[in-house]
Amino acid sequence: MRQIKVFDTTLRDGEQSPGCSMNLAEKIEMAKQLEKLGVDIIEAGFAIASPMDRKSVQAIAAAVSSCTVASLARCTKGDIDAAWDAVKEANHPRIHVFLATSDIHMEYKLQMTREQVLQRIREMVAYAKSFCEDIEFSAEDASRSDWAFLARCYENAIAAGATTLNVPDTVGYSTPQEMRDLISYLRENVKGIAEVDISVHCHNDLGMAVANTLASVQAGATQMECTINGIGERAGNASLEELVMAIRTRRDYYGADTNINTRQIYRSSKLLSTITGVPIAPSKAIVGANAFAHESGIHQHGVIANAQTYEIMNSAEVGIPQNTLVLGKHSGKHALQEKLASMGYELSEEELEGVFTRFKAMADRKKNITGSDLEALVLHRRNNKINVQTGACQLVSHVINTGDGMPNTAYIKLQREDVTMEDVAIGSGPVDSSFKAINRMLGVDVRLDGFSLNAVTDGEDAIGEAVVKIVAPDGEPYTGTGLSTDIIEASIRAYVNGINKMIENTGYPTKE
């Protein structure tokens, strides 16, 4: 059975999706989770893009040990130098160089002839090879390129030392049959291709990224490029969880498998959603809330008799937690730790202490603690935590007065390092007045750009997750998330969390 490599680009292509930017700590946390998931290659970023991108790639290279860590680079010496500087400390470094090969890109974007493109590929792949043994070459817009010319490009890349050839459907234009035919053509017409990996990177503009990738695997591709939850530019990329479970569930058809630990799929999906504040659609395959739900009486009867009547996968296989926990307000830290371990969560003593404190507070409010409740606490364990080095804030208390025909007022108390601050504000509603009070006490001019509330657990005492999008005075956007059974408290925590990210990134506002 063939082993298909999984190349995850959540931290590079995925992060380029609007609203999905991450700070350094979040990228490292996500990278460590990808390593637990078992991806073969993590594309950590585009090192030349900015000093922060280079720093992020370097930090990820140092943080993971078993995965290959790649940095993207255009076919220029400056890009390749930056990429190598960023990944050189990784246990398994890779430089990923790319150059467009379609006529429309060469004429209007590159303003290069075919011969110039061929020469640039030879020179820059060889230059990258002088630093690093593992070199991936991508022919940008390969699916709209002339096939004969594309084959020459890949031959040049192989001759110069490339070990992986990537065939991107950059604008999501292809169909599954076309991708299958293209991979077959390249396998038959590129000299030396049998000695390298064939990769595919499909975008979802026509909703066929997963289908196109799977068709390529059928035709002989040995590496899939994808993202958690399918995030990415425009309509996104091929979804990792859908690709992996399609191959796992239909091994009889594809004759292939991956190294992915499927029980980490749901946890990876939820972590990304928590970090970015982008919710998972209920109908999302594999990880959506409805993926294993049955409302139809006929379906329910069948599932009760035999789950395989309507379920082709077991929810436990992708790591979806059981919904019942025998834990309550009298439970101790050791019991909580054991339960978390059984769910696959390994927390440091400091992290466990924070989760335990929030757990006890939740147990005072909720009669029944579910697996989803506990999972939500773990995923939000960093929210609103005081950080002495950055001067971040935490919510101490709040009092809200609201009603029809009366002023909506909010009293907010925050702690920042050793300073306690408080303020009262009037607004158009309880959330507006709370945010105004926070802005005034911190002396910031932060603009609210987006706000949403979602129930992350079930029942009348469900936990609410608030997500805010704020814009800092310098124009930089930040996402904040907050969690509570009280939706107003969740909203305040989300706003404070977003401001803390701003403080961590810029140091603004400085402490008086």
Steps between C-alpha positions, in 0.01 A plus 500: 500500500642839396578757769385848400686790661293780654640849445312741725501868401255629763770730640592641158226484238228456762608800701477717188124455516324821619438489875729201559821673605675362809757637740827321575376308807193381309709386203729299727201343677346410165830359371535276805146374445580428135794294620269303731265456205784336311538719193819431308583858400401831660528800271570752774487821298645724232820619667573795269148645544582682824736486802213351702447224241869411513493498880192275495663248266814496715295446817299218345819337369629498857169388655435181301729201469345226289343700213679648203476881522479691172514867407365631172726702269470654158771409249730780615817487706365739764194284561704182513754655739217607733334158478821315585579736789152428640504117473868416539464404869215256429569130542360450150517824297346555157515794260189531282564710189240596244474668161197546275490297179167588335504730198275758667724519810823509301375779273316725743655430841855384438553663158735212420536271199483124525876469464555754775267304729683174427835663573371658824371162620837335435697774673280553804428135577876439482560801727251369755660155476833653604345564844259213548459142380118507504373733225142530377428676172152630419391604152245767592178474295613160371145392417470782243849452358592341169564138592806450279663815635404404855676167455818684393478721809478198729788326321715809560401502868590132541833549323579791735427291812128524583373209709127589482307637202182684589217527245272781621149571384566855616166655408280195549429470127546129438261207518586161653538333159733777380720471810511122463600534135763765576671292769495197269651708217780631722582151629538381141683803356732644767844341511598400855155553651494147642780600738314794660171566678209638299294745703172679429373828644136559408287805570126489551367777276258258327455282808714217362828529693453174691371312193787631287757396760354151537492458121869594495575239765324242285725601210818457706556817707687420822450825695184701577517869592212608719385701802301438816131583438594580139590861582697702247488777248169568325284186534777315684710188449438128504387402849747277685234321703291418191798372300635285782166347594407438136821303453467328839134407454547388139838329520348225292450750216810720523743230611677761713529635853662788691698538821226716655380418853132542417402530869671839497294632206210648695732652759709664226188637334360644823835652598527683170142624529569623853820679401360672191145555623367351176220255590469154349184469290256248655481314170879485454605147410687301769516773770171693475248482785256310277755263346392215732151629593176326401158663525294295254306223673597251229868588541480485880340156490769373264787642706361351821479159333844528339698824475641397162157534341551878482853563634797408283740623771506479878504843668765373743725426202537874432525588870154641567462477880224309673236735633484375860741573785464381858650820637348776707571774750634249755750347260870552567785601277630144471167371368489785251855427387419132445189585301696744284767236442233252388384763248856537372589834661839541664522823700785652697450559872440868435248430224322237710471746789334756273258246352416364847416848627268561204356148538403560863338831407305328220394214729337756731288619206428177312337186636645270236852534362540350153804404299436799275495730804836374619648512151392864469675585827822336384500673163441840663751450780717795391223758481525801729805368683723761664843517343736715701743541210248640257276682747187320385166540674255265665136548587446523876127576519215666317153633577249563222175697523278470196135511409234657282461872567805531726867585435723205419795531736804282560744504793822316410798424723828383342836398643818590312816378668471646851254775405123471542291715266126564488259710300132546420354580160160541337437345159232389259499156662682295765778395263551850357515657848746232620734557206485877547594464866801285411617743230475793737684344792783378274511821298478319166318587181405149391233452234266201510492348151304180563317320779333159522366260762482120471390225738784252525307252715136395527221568747351795681826553690713475186839669482503799271804593293536862396726601213598862439699654218666823606715750312788663691591870465773404250245321281607145590211253553482261798260219591394436858298212641327458834316217672233501770151377582421874522507639146572855620799375697613298197479818290707700748761224522522487120557876480769488770661203324519697173653800677753271669611375159541861390708577811717191444564598139553874540543579870219754462365641724802547723440475871465839670 
